[in-house]
């Protein structure tokens, strides 16, 4: 068994990338460190601390919003730049990701790279059509949906590092929401859902996205299951029909805490709530315009 031999504390991005690359796959980036309890140091000889690189800010640059990978979830939960109706899903997801102590440790980039079935922020980011910026041998922007075609760590090459999450500023009449069902306030999700809804001038759904979390090992894109909302007013009856369709068609993975039938049913419930809240916020955004 490989044991950790050293910690490296770079102060520039270049130094961090050099340390990760020189580690030949046996050096791992560390920020909040909350995933270490699961990793247990397997195949790791060095940890590269990336918290001194200045990649923890939320900035509006070149027509997009860049959230630094080391931004703590506790800060994002209160981030005023993200508390607009069209982006509200992200601070909502950050706000319910465990206890206060956990939220003050976990970073946004870590919640993506170290994704677990119950992780909350990536579900919101997928519904918001986010991308990530990767630094390394081939610096590039990658849609988060592509990164989640498998577990994100399997998509990152040795020496690559997520440095920022990229969001497009929402247009008019856009709302979003994140809803999570769990047994206690700090429990892992049994089911979660994030939605973004765009309304036209008549109050009909012009565009939407819907992502389910926790019901399967990887996030589930359920946008097609809510497709009947497109071109229609999101009434209670229509939202209930969407919830029923999701409950019938989603295929949850095994969870020792609940049956697959129960998980399918509550997946429909959280999806309905997320869509309804996102639509309501889109209407509020329209009235504020």
N, C-alpha and C positions, 0 to 999 in steps of 0.2 A: 504494500500500500504506500502510495506517495504521500509524504507529509509536507506541510508548509514549511519552507525554509526561511522565507524573508517577506517583509512588507516593504513596498517601494512607495515613496511619497513625491511624485512629480509635481512641479509647479507650473508647467506649460503643457499644452496639448501635444506638442512634438515629443517631449520627454515621455509622456504617458504612452503614446503610440509606439515609440521605440522600445519601451519596456515590454509592452504586450507582444510586439512582433518578435523580440529577442527571446521571449518565453516559449516560442514554438508550441503554442497551444497549452502550455502548462502554467501560464500566467493569466490570472483572471482580474478583471476590473472589479473594484469594490467601492460602494458609496454608502448606502444605508446599512448594508450587511445583513438584512433580515432574512435573506435566502440561505445564509450559511448553515442554518440549522438543518436544512434539507440536503445541502450539498455535502457537508461533513468533510470538506477538503479533498474529496476524491480527485485524483489526477492533477492536483494543484500544488505547484512548488512555490509560487509567489503570488501575493495579492498586490495589485496596483491601485492605490487610493486615488480616486479621481475627483475628490471633493475640493481640491485647491486650484482647479482649472478655470474657475469663473464661468462655468456653464450651468448656472442656477437661476438665471433671470428670465423674466417674461418681457419680450420686446416686440414691437411692431416694426418690421423691416421689409422694405421693397414690396409692400402690399400684402404681407402675410404676417401672421403672429408666430413667433418662435418662442417655444418654451424650453428652456435649458434642461438637459437630461438630468441634472442634479437638483432640480427644483423639488423641494420637499412637498409631500401631499398636504401636510398641515398648512403650508403657505398657500398652495393652490386652492384649497377649500375656501380661502378668504380673498383670493386674488381678484381685485376689482376689474382688471382688464378682461377677465373671463366671465364676469357676472352679467353678461348681456343675454337676452333670451335665446339667441341662436347658439350660444356656447355653454349655456348653463349646465348641461349634462356633465361636463368635466369637473367643475368644482363640487357638484353634487356627489359624483363618484368618489372624488378625493375625500370628501367629508365623512364618508361612512366606511372607509377602508381601515377597519380595526379601531383600536383604542387611540387616545391622544398621543401616547408615547410612540405607538407604531407609526402613526401619520407623520410625526415629527422626525422619524428616521427614514422611512421609505421614500425613495426618489421616483420621479415619473419614468425616467429611463430604466431604472431597475425594475419597476412594475411591468414594463414591456419585455425587457430582455429576460427577466426571471419569472416570466408568466407562470402562474398556477391556475388551476381550473376555477378557483374562486376569486381571482384578481378582479378588481373593480375598474380602475381607470382605463385599461385597454378596451373595455366594452364601450365606454363613452367615446374614446378616441376613434374607434372603428365607425361608430354611427356618425361621427363628425367628419368622416373621410380624411383623417389625418395622414400625414406622411412623417417619416423620420429622416434625419440627416445622418449619414454614416461617414465617419472619418477613418482613414486607413490607406491601404495601397491604392484603392479606387474610390475616392470621395464621391458621394452621390446622394440624391434624395430617392427614397423608396416608399411607395404607398404602403401604409401599415397593413392593408389587406393582403398585399403580396408577402410581407414578412410573416403573416399569420397563416400562410398556406400550409405551414408545418409549425413546429415550435420555433419561436424566433431565434433561440440560441443555435438551432441547427442551420439557420440561414445566414448567420454571421461567420465570416471567414476569420481565421486566426489573425489577430492584430487589428480587427475592425472594432469600432466603438460608436455606439449611438451617442451623439452629442446634443441633439435637439429634436423636439417634436414640432412639426409644422402644421399650422391650422390656417385655413382660408377664412378671412373675415366674413361673417354671415351677411347675406343680402337682406332686403326688407321683407317683412312678414315671415320671418323665420324664427322658429322656437325649437328648443331641445330639452330633454329631460332624461334623468337616470333614476331608475326605481330598483330597489333591492329588497328581497324577502329573506329574512334570517330569523333565527329563534331568539337571539338577544341583540342588543345594540352593537356589540363588538364581534358578533359571530361571523363566520364565513357565510357567503351567500348560498342559499338553496337554489335560488333562481334570481337573475337580474336581467334588466332590459334597458337599453338606451335608444332613444329615438330622436331624429331631427325631422321636422315637418316644415314645409314651405307652402304658404297659402297664396292663391291668386287674389285679385282685387274683389272677387265675388265670395271669398271665404272658402273656396274649394281647394283641395289638396293638389298643388302643382308638382310637388316632388316630396319624397320622403326616404328615410333610411331607418332600418331597425336591426339592432344586434342583440342577441340573447347571450347571457353569460351563465356559467356554472352548471348548466344542464348537460354539457358534454366537455371532454377534455380541452377542446379548443372552442373559441367563440363561434356562435352560429349566426350567419347572415340570414335574417328572416324577412328581409325587405320584400321578397316576392310573395311571401305569405300575407303581407299587408297590401298587396297590389290593388285590391278592389277599392281602396281609399282614393286612388288617383282619379282626379277629375270629379270627385264627390265631396260634399260637405261632411266633415268627420262627426257625424251624429253619434249619440250613445248607442243606438241600435246597430249602426254599421261597425262601430268599434267592438261591440260585443260579438258580432259575427267574425271579426278578425281574430279575437281572442279564442273563440271556439275552433276556428280553423287551425290556429297554432297548436292548441291542445290536442287536436286530432292528428296533426301531421309531424310535429316535432318528435324526435326520437332521442329521449334522454339516455345518457350513459348510467351505469350502475353507481349508486350512492348509498352507503350504509345507513345514512340518516333518514332516507325516505324512499318510497317505491317509485318506480319509473312512471306509473300512472299519476301519482301525486305530483311529481316534478313536471310532467307534461301539462297538468292542469294549472299549476301555479305559474308556469312559463307564460301561458296565455293571459293570466291575470296581470302579471307585471308588465307584459307587452301592452296590454290595453291601457294601463295606468300611464305608462311612459308616453304612448301616442296621444292620449287625451291631454296630458299636461303640456306636451310639446305644442300641440295645436292651440291650446289656450294661451300659451306664451306668444305664439305667432300672432294671434289676434291682439294681444296686448301691445306687441311691437308695432302692429299696424296702427293702433289708436294713438301711439306715442309719436308716430312719424309726422 
